[in-house]
Amino acid sequence: MIDYNTDTFFYREDGEGTIPPITGKWKIMIVDDEPEVHEMTRLALKHFVYDGMIPEFVSAYSGSEAKRLIAENPDTAVMLLDVVMEEDNSGLLVTKYIREELKNHLVRIILRTGQPGQAPKHDVIVRYDINDYREKTELTSDEFNVAILLALRTYRDIITIENSKKGLEEIITVSSKAHSQLTTLLASVKDMISIKDNDGKFILINNAFKEFTGLDEQEIIGRTYDDFLPPPFAAKERESDREVSETLKAVHVEHKISGREGDTYLETIKNPIFVETGEVYGLVSVSRDITERKNLEIELRQSRDEYLIGFRAIVENSHDMIIRIDSDYICRYINPSCGLYMMLKPEEYIGKRINRHSELCFDEDLIQGVTELTQATISSREKQETEIHIRHSIGCTCQCHLSRGKQETEIHSRGIHWFHAVAVPELDGSNNVTAVIIIAHDITDRKNIEAAMSKDLRLLTKAIETTQVGFTITDRDGVIIYTNEAEAAQHGYTVEELTGNNIKMLAPKELSRPLTEEELLAYRVNSDKSTKRWKRESINLRKDGTTFPVQLTSDVVIDDDGTVAAIATSCEDITERKQMEKEIRRHSEHLEAEVQARTAELSRTLTELKQSQEQLVQSAKMASLGVLTAGVAHEINNPLAFVSGNIGNLEKFVQRLFGLIERYNNVEVSAGEKSEIERYKQEINYSYLVSRISPLIVKTKEGADRIKKIVRDLRNFARLDAADLTDMNINESLDTTLELLYHEYKNRIVIVREYGEIPVLQCYAAKINQVFMNLLINACQAIEGEGEVKVRTSVDTEKIEIAITDNGRGILPEIQGKIFDPFFTTKPVGVGTGLGLSISYKIIKEHNGDILVDSLAGKGTTFTVRLPLPCANCL
């Protein structure tokens, strides 16, 4: 039995068995110019079910029709393709059209040829992209099912892999697009933004960061603070990075940088970046020049009067929200920008308690955040910082205008706006808090950037981790930057064991060889910065030292400057496919040994079919002849009855006329009249007529009886009830047959009848008569000149025997074994068909009897027919 492995495969022998649930159809295209091949293929796959799907057939009877249909049916799974059709290489042209013009490499092509010399297997495998090569005579039912099963399994696996790759490519495309949008967004942000990995190396900076440091991107990416920052600055940055890594929370850092033009203050907010697994991928830093704000704070502390004078001029032109709240939590001032963000006029806030948000009729989250910040500042008497947000209704967009001289700023509000708020206490002489000044800077852009980066990174990581295909990203030197769980599991490693190592550890033989031209081409960047994907098979090495075959597909990742940044490679374990290919080769070799036996078996079957066909034709002819003979006999019988009846009447009338003439002879007439009568008698030869009329009537009557007997024999021979079992008298049937064959033996052959007492036999009478007719004709024709034919019947305890013996030329020993073969004859061409004895043999076998031959060359031949007795007559 064939082992169909673990796939859901079902084949019902003779339609028996329980059909699994049908979920779809496999499209199979049959391309052959012989309609019988189409029919045999459909019959062979009539009960084929694989993976819950049944075949759907598409038929093409020429190469041109196959090209049209495959273009209309690109989802064809398997094509059964003949080579020789309207042209000697039609099938090969179809293969070339599918692979080269349609670019269809999914359909599995099984080449079936009845003329292997026309398309030698080696040439076809080398030159054309086919998946299997079979000769029609080698395809048994089992082998054909195996070929279809393997083709469908390969097609299913390829479709699964292609779908996985498409999904991965879409994710990469989306991520690339998001990365492009992120880069554009970062470039437009005035704050300095940077991303570092866990080792403190910069992996992303924006233009503002480059402008502040005065360095190019190549001088920063991949380096740490120590490489380009002053030591005190770098040490403080490392300390804040460590705090972020330990607390996993945002950290605020301020730096004072002294220069020739004065002091510069930077405020930096650092946040950790998490991957899907919850681990820290790195951190993002957003730095802002807060020199203006710091100078404002200093000025406020140095001179209250100066502060009061300059406060309104500064804060009213600031883009930040500025709020002054006294120690009783009553709002005393808001600047115009604050009014724009809150979408209310200043008089609607001033004089109201901020801890009573119902009085302000504004966003509860904002009021609560401002209240908590104010409380913390009053309690600590020190500067406090936090993040607050305004939540606008989704779909609500307002446009407010703030005039600053000749410039007009427009603020759009939609969704959530985030602010970094700093609260500074106002202290009296007793160090008591009299008021709190809150400055809130809009950090919505920074928040959106952080959210977009985190979401895209999680999405890409999750997609790669959940795919079943191994995936690895290496740098241009082959060092593994990233690998997923599927890749690590295939090779028996963990992700941590592979990351940072060279990919040569997985495929030492493959990667130690020089690159091919195709692989080198994949590294070259075209004018449009596109690269070529390349595929190849390899033998990879597991951690335990075992090897396994893989299918590798690599894509080159190009940097913005056109250089190779990384290489992304998917790895598919093709062990099962290789085993199937090996199994196919083994079956192919095994089938070669069985071809001759199968061919001989098919030849015998064809011969038997041909014999049956000829016998059926001959039986039909004999049946038609029987109907015709019976009809002719019936038609002859009617006028024959009329003739027979009239002959009897004629005899009576003639006798009466003779009596009348005798009476006239006894009448006395004159001598002259008597002389006249005598003269007339002599003229008509009266005495002769009298002597001949009676014998003539007798012979005519005998002839009519003879015709009547022949007609009866014809009707008995051609029984109209031949299709039914009837009671038959063997001796009478033999006599009837001999009467019909009288012309064959009259005047030269003596018929000797030796009949025994035989019971009535129930049989198909017309067929048995046909056997007797064939044997008696052969016996008569075997005698050249005069001779003797003996017909003998007898019965024993179980059988009735009919022996027909002639003293003709006999049968040579070397041909006695062939005489019952269809179309074998020793008669000249045109004399015999060679079917008589073959048909007779079949008829006797149908009656469970035997027909035997005993012959000596030059002495004669005896054919013995033995028919079984009915059980009731068994002795």
N, C-alpha and C positions, 0 to 999 in steps of 0.2 A: 504494500500500500504506500501511497505517496504521503510524506509528512508535510503538511501545510503550515507548520510552525504555529505561532500563537495568533496569527491574524484570524479574523472572523471569516472563515471560508466554508461554503456549503455547496454540495453538489448532489442532486437527487438522482440516484440510479433508477431508471425506468419510471421516473416521476414519483417515487416513494419517498417518504420522510416528511418532517415538519419544516416548513419554510420559515426562516427567521424574518423579523420585521424588515420590510423593504423601505429604505430611506431615500433612494435616488437611483440614477442609472449611470452606467459607464458607457460612453459613446465609443463604439468599435466600428471602424470602416473596413469593409471587405472590397479589395480591388483585384478583380480577376475577370478575364473575358469569357470564362466558362460558367454558365448559369448553375451547373451542377455543383461547382465548388462553393458558390454562395449558399445553395440549399444545404449541402453537407455541413458547412460551417455553422449555419443557424441551428441545425439539428444537434450538432455536437455541443453547442453552448445553450441549448434550450433550457436546461435546468441549472445553469451556472449562476451562483450568487456569491459575491465577494464583498466583505465589509459592509453587509446590509444593502448592497446595490446590485442590480441586474443589468445585463447588456442591453443597449439600444443600438440597433444595427443601421449603418449607412452603406449602401451598395454602389459601387462604381464598376463599369464594365470596360473601361478603357483608361489609358493614362491621362488623356485630356479631361475626361469626366472626373477623374480623381483629383486633378489640380483644382478644378472648379469647386468641388465639394469640400476639399480641405480648407480652401480659402473661406467658404461659407460656414464651416464648422471648426473654428480654431480650438474649441474645447474637446476635440477628439482625443481620447486617451491612448488607443492602440489602433494601428493600421496593419492589416494583413495584406501584404503587397506581393502580387505576381510580377515576374520580370518580363516575360515575353507576352506582349499583347498586340496592339496594332503595329508596334515596332519591336525589334529584337531586344531593345534596351529601354522599353517604355517605363518599367518599374524603377530603373536607376535614374531616369530623367525626372520622375515624380519625386524621388528622394532628394535630388539636387534642388528642385524647385522649392520643396518644403524648407530645407535647411538654409539655403542661400538667399532665395528671394523673399519668402515669407518670414525668415528668421525665427522659425518655430522649432525650438530645440526641446520642447516638452513632450510632444507625441512620441510614443514608443513604436518604432517601425520593425515589424517582423517580416523578413523577406521569405516568401514561399515560392519555390520554383520547381517546375516539373522537368526542366531542362538545365541541370546544373552546369553542364558544359558551356551554356550560353553566358552564364554569369558565375565564374569560378569563385568559390568562397573566399579565398585569400585576397583576390583582387578587389572584391566588393568590400570586405572588412577594411582594407587599407585605404581605399579611395573614397568611400561613401560613409556618411554618419548614420549607420543602421545599428539597431540594438539586438537583433537576433537574426540568424540565417538558418532556414530549414528547407529540406527537400520534401515535396508533398508526400512521397512514398514512405518517408520515415515517421510521419506524424500519426502515432497511435492516439487513442482517446485520452489516455493518461498523460502522455507527453504534450499533447495539444493543450490540455487543461493546465499543466505546469507552466508552459510557455506563456499562456494568457495571464495566469496568476502572477508570475514574476514580473511581467510587463506592467500590469496594473499596480502592483505593489511599488515598483520603481516610480511610476507616474505619480502615485499618491504621495510618496516621500518627497519627490522633487517639488510638487506643488506646495507642500507644507513648508519646505525650506525657503522657496521663493517668497511665500507670503510672509514668513518671519523676517526675511531680509528687507522686503518692501516696508514692513512696519518699522524696522530699525532705521531704514533710510529716511522714512518720513519723520521719525523722531529727531534724527540728526539734522534734517532740513529745518524742522521747526526750531531746534536748538540753535542752529546757525543763524536763523533769522532773528531769534530772540537775542543772540549774542551781538548781531549787527545793530539791533535796536538799542541794546544796552550800551554799546560803544558810542552810538550817536548821542544817547541821553547823557552819558558821562561827559562827553565832550562839551555839552552845552551847560553843564553845571559849573558854577563859579567856585564852589567849595572844592578843596583838595580831597580827592578820594583815592584810596589805595586798598589793595587786597594782598594779604600775605598768607603763606602756608604755615603749617605748624612749626617749621624750622626757622621762621622769621624772614624767609625769602619773599621778595616782592614778586607777584605773578600778574598784577594788573594795576595800572595807574591811569589817571586822566590828564588832560592837558593842563589843568590848573596846577596839578602837582608838579608837572615838568617845568612849568613857568616859574613856580616858586623856588624850586631847587636849582634851576638853571642847567639841568642835565637832560641828555637825550634818554629815550626809553631804553636803548641798549645798555646804557650806563647804570640803569636802576634795576631792570627785570633780572631776577635770579640772584640779586645781591641782598645784603642785610643793611641795617642802620649803620653798622660800624664802618662800612665801605665808603660812605660819603657824608655822614653827619658828624658834628663835633662830639667828642667823647661824653660830656655831660648830657647833651641832648639824647645821644644814643642810649646811655644808661637808663635815663628816665623812661624812654620809649620801651626798652626791654622789660623794665619793671611793670609798666602798665600792661604790656602784653601778657606777662606771667599772671597778673591779677585776673585778666579776662579768661585765661585758660583754666585757672583754679576755681573762680566763682561762677563761670559760664554766664556772666551778666555784663551789661554795658558798663563801661568805665569812662569817666570824664577826666581829661588831662589838660592842663594849661601850661604853655611854654612862654617864656620871655626871652626874646632874642635881641641882643644889643648890637647896634651897628652904627656906622658913621652918621646916618641920617636920623638916628634916634632908636627908641625901643619899639619892637614889634611883638604883639601878643597873639598867640595862636591858641585856639580852643579845639581840642580833638575829642571826638566821641568814638569809642571802639566797641564793636559788637562781635560776638562769636558767630561763625557760620556752621550750621549743622547739616549733615547729610541725612538720608532717609533712615539710616540705622541709629541715629541719635549721636553719633560720634562727631567731634569737632573737626571740620575740614580745614579751617583757618580763621582769619578774622578780617573784618572790613573796618577801615578807619576813615572818618570824615573830619577834615580839619578846616577851620574857618579863621580868617583874620579878624580878631575881635579888638584890634587896637583902638578903633573908634569907641567901642563900648567901654573898654578899660579906661581910656582917657576920660570918658564921661564919669565913670565911677570915681576916679581920682579927683576930678574937678568938683564933684559933689562933696567929697570929704574935705577938700582944701577950703572951699569957700561956699557957705550956704547961700550967701547973697548972690555970688556969681552963678551958683547953680539955679537959683530961682529966676535970675535974669535970662540965663541962656537955655534953661530947660525947655521952655516952650519952643524956641527956635529950632533946637536940635531934634526934639522928640516929634514935633509935628511934621518934620520932613523925613523921618525914619520909616523904612519899610517894615520895621519890626512893630509888634504890638507893645505899647507902653501903658501901664496902668498904675495909678497911685491909690492905695487903700490905707485908711487910717487904722489905728489900733482897735477901733470899734467895728471894723469890717465894713465900713461905709466907703463906697467908691467915690473918690474925690476928683479923679481925672482919668480920661482915656484919650489917646491920640487919634488922629484921623484914620490911620491904618487899622487900628483896633476896631473902629466903627465900620470900616469896610468889611473886615473879616466877619464881624458879628451881624452885619446887615441891619444895624439899628443906629439911630442918631445918638450922639454923646449925651444929650439931655435925658435920654431914656435910661441911662445907667447912673449918672452922677447923682449922688445923694441917696442911693439905695444900698441896702445891705447885700453884700455878695453871697453871704451864707443863706440867703432866702431866695433861692432860684426862681420860686413861683412869682416873686415880685418883678424879676427881670424878664420873665417870659422868654428865656433863651435855653440853649442846649444844657441839659443837666450835667452831662459829663464835663463840659468846660467849666461851669460854675463850681462843681465839686473839686476839680483839679486846682483851680485858682484859690479856692477856700483852703484846701489842705496845704498848699504851698505857703499861703499867708500865715496860717497857724504855725507851721514849722519854723518860719522865719522869726515870728514874734517870740516863740518859745526859746529858740536857740540864740537869738540876737545876732545871728551870723547869716551870711549869704547861703541861700539854698537853691538847688537846681532840680528840675524834673522835666518830664515830657507831658504835655497836655494836648488835647485834640478837640476840634469842633466837628460835630457830626451833622452835616446838612442832609435834608431829605433827598433820597435817590430820585434823580430826574429833575431836581430843582437847580437851576443855573441862574445866578445873578451877575450883573455887570455894574460895578460901582467905579466911579472916577475920582481920582485924587489929583488935584492940580498942584504942581510944584513949579512955580514960575511959568516958563513956556512949555514945560513937559507935562504930560498927562499920563498917569499910570492906570492901567485897567486890571482889575483883579476878578478872576472867574472863580466862582465857588461851586463845587459839585462833590458830593460824597463826603470824605473825611479829610480835614486838613490837620497836619501834625505840626507842633511847635516845640522848640526847646526853650523853656522858661527859666529865667534867672531872677530870683527875688533878693533884693538888697534892703536891709532895715535902715530906717532913719532913727537916730538915737538923740535924746536930749542930754543935758548936762549930767543927769543922774544915770545915764546909760540905759534909760528906758526907751522902748520902741514907741515912737509916735506915729510912724507910718511905714508902709512897705511899698517899694517901687518894684514892679514886675516888668521885665523886658522879655518878650516872647518872639523868637525868630522862627520863621516858616521853614520847616525841614521836611515838607511833604515830598519833594523830589528825592531827597535822600532815602526816605522810607520806601518810596515806590521802587527805587533802584535795589535796595536791600531785599524787598519782597520778591521782585522779579528774578534777581539772581538766585535766591534760595529756592524759589519754585522751579525754575528751569533746571537747576542742578539736581533737585530731587526727582523731577520727571525723567530726566535723562538717565540718572543712576538706576531708578526703579525699572525703567524699560529694559535696560541692558541686563540687570540682575534677574529679571523674571523670564527672559528668553531661554529656550532650551538649547540654543546654539552657542558654542563657545565663542567668546569675543575677547580680543586683546588689543591694546593700543601700546605701541612702542615708539620711542624716539627714533631719529634717523640712524642711530648707532645700534638699534636693536634692544635697548634696555626697556623692560616692561614698565610702562607708566601706570597702566590700569589693566585689570583682567576681572572677569566675572566668575561667579561660582561654578557655572557650567564648564568653563574652560579648566578651572582648577580641578574639578571633580573628574573630568575626563582623564587627566594625567596623574591623579592620585595625590595632588598637593592641596594646600590651603591657599587662599588668596594672598595671605601675608607672605607665604614662602616663595611665591612667584614674583610679587611686586619688587622691583629694584634689580632683579636678575636679568641676564641676557636671554632672549628668546631661543638662543641656540641650545639651551639645555632641554628644550622640548623636541627639537628636530635637528640633532647634530649632523646627520648625514645630509639632510636637505639643504641646510644653511651653510654647510662647509664648502659646497660646490660653487663655481662661478655662476653669476646670474645669467639667465638666457636673454636673448635679444628682446623678447616680449616683456620680460621683467624690467630690463633696463629702460625700455620705452615708457613703462608705467611711471618711472621717476622723472621723466622729462616733462616739463611744463609747457603746454602750448601757448599760443598768443592770447587765447581767451582764458588762460589759467585753469584749463581742464586737464584731467589726467585719465589714463586708461586703466580700467580694472583688469586684473589678471587672476586667472584661476589655475590651480595645479593640484595634483595629488602628491601626498608625502607619506613617509613612514615616521610617525612620532614616537617618542620614548616616554614611558611612564616612570614614576618615581621608583617602582619596584624593579625596574629594568626590562619589563616586557614592552613590546612594541605593538602598534596597531595602525591600520591605514586611515588616512583622513583626507578630506577635500577642503582645501584652503582657498579663500577668496579675499584678496587684499585690495584696499583702496588707500591712496596717498592723500594725506591732509596737507593742503597748501596754505602757507602763511600769507599775510597781506602783501609781503614783498616778493612773493612768488617762489620762495624756498620751501623745501620739504620740512614740515613741522613735525609730522608724526605719520605712522602707518597703522591703519585699523584693519585687523584681520579677523575673519570669522572662521571657525574650525568645526567641521562636521565629521563625526565618527562614521566611516563607511564600511565598518567590519561586516555588517550584515549584507550590504550590497556586494562586497567582494566574495562572501561565501555563496551568495546566490549565483554570481558569475561562475564560480568554480563548479557549483552544482550543475549549471547549464552545460558547461563543457563536459562534465562527467556523463550527463545524460546524452549529449551529442555523440560521444564516443561509444556509449553503450548501444545507441540506436543504430550506429553503423553496422554492428554485428547482427542486428535483427532485421535489416532491410530485406535481405534475400528471402528469409523465411516469411516475412509479411507479404512480400511480393508474390511468392508462390501461393500463399493462402488466398490472396486476392484473385490470382489467376484461376485457382480451382473454383472459387465462388462464382467468378464470372462465367466459367464454363458450365457450371450447374445451372446458373440463371438462364444461360443461352439454351441449354437442353430443355429446361422447363418451358421456355418461351416457344421453342419449336414444337414440343409435344402439345402444348395448348393450341398452337395454330393448327396442327394436324388433327387434333380432336375436334376443333371447330369445323374443319373441313369435312371430317367424317360425319359430324352431326348434320351439317348442311346437306351433304350427299344423301344421308338417310331420309331427311325431310323431302328432298327432291325425288328420291326413288319411291318413297311411299306415295307421293302425289301422282307420279307417273303411273304407278301400278293402279291407283284408284281410277284414274282417267281411262286407262285401257280396259279396266274391268267392266265399265258400263257398256261400251259397244260390243265387248266380247260376250256379255250375257245375251245381248240382242242376237248376235250371230249364232251362238249355241242354241238358243231357242228356235230360231228359224231353220237350222239344219234338221232338227227333229221333225218339224212340220213338213219340211221339204221331203224327207224320207217317206212320211205317210202319204203325201200327195202323189209322189212318184209310184208307189206301190198300187195305189188306186188306179192311176193311169194305165199301169201295166195290166191290171185286171180288166179294165175296159177294153184295151187292145186285144186281149185274149178272147173276150166275148165277141168282138167284131170278127176275129179270125174264124170263129165257129159258125158265123152266119153265112148262109148260102147266097152267093151272088153269081152273076152271069160270068161267062168265061172272059168277056172283054173287060169287065170291071176288075175281076180277079187278076188279070194280066197287068192292068194299070197299077194295082196295089203292089204287086210283086216288083214291078219295075221301080216304083218309088222306094220300096224297102232296100233294094239293091243300091239305089242312088244315095240314100242316106246311111247305108251300112248299118241297117237296123239291128242285125244280130250282134254287131260289135257294141253298139250303144247299149243294148240290153245287158250285155255281159260286163260293161264298165261302169254303168251308173251306180249300181249298188256298192261296188268297192270304192268308187269315188266319194260317195256320201260317207262311207265308213271312215276313210282316210281324213276327210274334212272334219268329221266329228272327233277323230283322234287328235288332229292338229289343234282344234279348239280346246280340247281337254289339256293338251300339252301347254298351250298358252296360258290357260287358267292355272295350271300348276306353277308355271314360272312366275306369274303375277303373285300367287300366294306365297311363293318362296321369297320373292322380293320384299313383300310386306313383312314377312316373318324376320327376314334378315335386318331390315332397316326399321327396327321397332321404334315407334314414336314415343314410347315410355322409357327411353334409354337412360334418362336421368334418375329413374327410380329402380329400386331392387324388385326383380320379378322372378317368378318360378320359371325355370328353363329346363327343357328336355335336351340333354347334350346330344343324344343320338339323332334326334330330329333336326337339331341345328346343324350338325355335320352334314346330313343329307341335303338340307336346304342349300348350304354353301357349295356342296359338290354340284348340285343342279345348276347353280349360277355360274360355276366354272366349267361347265360342259364344253364350251368352245376351246378351253385350254388343253383338254386331254382327249377329246373325241378322236377316234380312229388311230390313236398312237399309244395311249397309256391305258393300262388296265387298272381299274380301281377295285381294291379288295377291301370289303367291309367286315370287320370282326368286332361286332358290338356286344358288350356285356350288359347284364341287368344293372342299370344305373339309376339311383334315386333322383328325383327332381332336385335341381340345384338352385338355390336363391342367389342371384347375381345380377350384374348389369348386362343384360342380354346382348345389346347392340355392341358393347365393347368386346365381349367374349367372341361374338361372331366375327368381329374385326380381326381378332387373333387367329381364329381358324382360317379366315380368308388369306391372311398374310402367310401362314405356314403352308397351306395347300398350294398357293401360287408359287412360293419358293420351291416346293417339292416338284411341281410340274416343270418349272423352268430349269431345274437342275438336271433333268433328263433330256439328253440330246437324242432325238429319234424316238424309238419305241422303248417302253419300259413299264414299270409297275409301281403304284403307290398304294401302300397298305395303311388303312385307318383302323386303329384298334382302341377300344374303350374298355376300362375295367374299374373295379372298386376294391379297396381293402378296408381295414378297420377305421382309417382316418381320412383317406384321400381318394379322390376320383382321378384316374389317370387317363389321358388322351395321348396316344402315341401316333405320330405320322412319320412313316418310313418310306424313303425313296431309294431306288437303286441307281441314282445319278452319279455325278462326278465326285461328290464328297467335298470336304473342306480341309484345306491344308492345316497341319498342326500349328504352324507359326501364326496363323491369323484367327484361330478359334477363340482366343481370348478377347478379340476385338469386335466380334460380329454383333454384339449388343450395344456398341458405341454409336452415338448419333452420327449420321452422315457417312458411316463406313459401309462401303459396298464393293463387291468384286465385279459388278456389272459394268458394261461400257457406259461412257458418258451419255446422258440423255435417256438411259433405260431405267435406272433406279435412283432413288433419292437417298438411300441409306438410312431411312427412318423407320422402315417397317418393323424390323426385329427390335429396335430400341423402344418403339411405342408398345409393341406386344409385351416386352419384358416389363415395362412400367405398369401395364394393365393387369398382368398376372400378379405383380407385387401388390397392387392396390387391393386385390382379392385375397391377400395373404397366402398366395400360392407360389409355386416355383416353376421355372421353365428351364429344362436341361437339354443339352445337345451331346450326341454321340456320333462321331463321323470318322470314316476312313477314306482317305483320298483314293478315288477310282472305284470304291465299293458302294458308297451311299451314305445317307445321313438319316438319323432318327431324332426328331424333336419330341420331347415328352413334357406335357403340361400336367402339373399336379395341382388340383384345387381341393381345399379342405371341405369335408362333409359338414352339413349342418349338425349341431349337437344331437338333435332328435334322431338322426340317422346313423350316428356313430355305432359301430358294432361292438 
